[in-house]
Structure formats: structure tokens, C-alpha cells
Amino acid sequence: QVQLVESGGGLVQPGGSLTLSCQASGRDIVDFWWMGWYRQAPGNQRELVARITIGDTATYADSVKGRFTISRDSGKSNLQMNALEPEDTAVYFCNLYPAYDPWWGPGTQVTVSS
């Protein structure tokens, strides 16, 4: 049974930074699969924010390009978020890319507000 657990969220002021981390329990998947970070804001559908290939090629949603950086290291997937905007407020999730529904974790809340 795989469980993906996200951490690192919190309350931050506009322009601030946060680093989210994701770790899998039950099976070592982060280092061997395409991974994605997703987010869901209230009233919105879950959307892909960033993905990283096995070869560590990263792609980003236009809304976060130049501000967010996805990486993986030692079984963890990380999302470095800089220059945060109120529009980045959401619950952030990690999963495979494409996402595998049974493996959605609880997510971590990111709130950008002054």
C-alpha cells in the first residue's frame, strides 16, 4: 500500500517562499517514476503545477513558470515556490504523472495572504 505524504505548507505573505516536500511510504516510487505536483483551490478543479521526468526534465504550468522549481532527491520530491502570489493559495498534492487516483495523499495547505 503506497501512501504519498506532503509537507511544508503554511501561511506566507505575498512575495514569500515555501518549499514543499513529498515522500512515499510503502514503495520507493519517487526516484523511478515521473512525478507531479498538483494544486486545488476552493471551487476549482485540481490542476497540474509541475512535473518531472525520470531524467529530471521539468515542465511547469504557465502560471508558475519562473517562480516554482520541482526536483527530486533521495526519495523525496520537492517543490520550491518563490514570489508567491495570493492566487497560489491552494491545497498542494504530489502524485505520479499522470496521476494515479488511489495514491492521492491529504495534501498540504498553502495560504498566501498579507
C-alpha positions in Angstrom: 0.0 0.0 0.0 1.6 3.3 -1.1 0.9 6.5 0.7 2.1 9.8 -0.5 2.6 12.4 2.2 3.1 16.1 1.5 4.6 18.6 3.9 5.9 22.1 4.1 2.8 24.2 3.6 1.8 27.2 5.6 0.8 30.8 5.7 3.2 33.2 3.8 3.0 36.8 2.7 2.9 37.7 -0.9 6.4 37.6 -2.4 7.4 35.0 0.1 8.8 31.5 -0.4 7.9 28.0 0.7 9.4 24.6 -0.1 7.0 21.6 -0.2 8.2 18.0 0.1 6.6 14.7 -0.8 7.6 11.3 0.4 6.2 7.9 -0.4 5.8 5.1 2.1 5.3 1.5 1.3 7.2 1.6 -2.0 10.0 3.6 -3.4 8.4 5.4 -6.3 9.7 8.9 -6.3 13.0 8.1 -7.9 11.6 5.8 -10.5 8.5 7.4 -11.9 7.5 10.7 -13.5 6.3 12.8 -10.5 3.9 15.7 -10.5 2.8 18.5 -8.1 -0.8 19.5 -8.3 -3.0 22.0 -6.5 -6.6 22.6 -5.9 -8.0 26.0 -4.9 -11.5 26.2 -3.3 -14.2 25.9 -6.0 -11.6 24.9 -8.7 -10.6 21.6 -10.2 -7.2 20.1 -9.3 -4.6 21.3 -11.7 -1.0 20.2 -12.6 1.5 22.7 -11.4 4.8 21.0 -12.3 6.1 17.6 -13.4 9.5 16.0 -13.6 10.6 13.1 -15.7 12.8 10.2 -14.7 15.6 12.1 -16.4 14.8 15.2 -14.3 13.4 17.3 -17.1 10.9 19.6 -15.5 7.9 21.4 -17.1 5.6 23.9 -15.4 2.2 25.5 -15.7 2.4 28.9 -17.3 1.1 30.5 -14.1 4.1 29.3 -12.0 6.8 29.3 -14.6 9.9 31.1 -13.4 8.7 31.1 -9.8 8.4 27.4 -8.9 11.1 24.6 -9.2 10.4 20.9 -9.0 13.1 18.5 -8.0 13.7 15.1 -6.6 16.4 13.9 -4.1 16.8 10.8 -2.1 13.3 9.5 -2.4 11.6 12.9 -2.0 10.0 15.2 -4.5 10.3 18.9 -3.7 8.6 22.0 -4.9 10.4 25.2 -4.3 8.0 28.1 -4.5 9.2 31.7 -4.8 7.5 35.0 -5.3 4.2 33.6 -4.1 1.0 35.3 -5.0 -2.4 35.2 -3.4 -3.5 33.2 -6.5 -1.2 30.4 -5.4 -3.4 29.7 -2.4 -4.5 26.1 -2.6 -4.0 22.6 -1.2 -0.9 21.1 -2.9 -0.6 17.4 -3.7 2.1 15.2 -5.2 1.4 12.1 -7.3 2.7 10.3 -10.3 2.4 12.0 -13.6 -0.1 11.1 -15.0 -1.8 10.9 -11.6 -2.8 7.6 -10.1 -6.0 8.2 -8.3 -5.6 5.6 -5.4 -2.4 7.4 -4.4 -3.7 10.9 -3.7 -2.5 12.0 -0.3 -4.0 14.5 2.1 -2.1 17.4 0.6 -0.6 20.4 2.3 -2.3 23.8 2.6 -0.5 26.9 1.2 -2.1 30.2 2.0 -0.6 33.4 0.6 -2.0 36.4 2.3 -0.9 39.6 4.0 
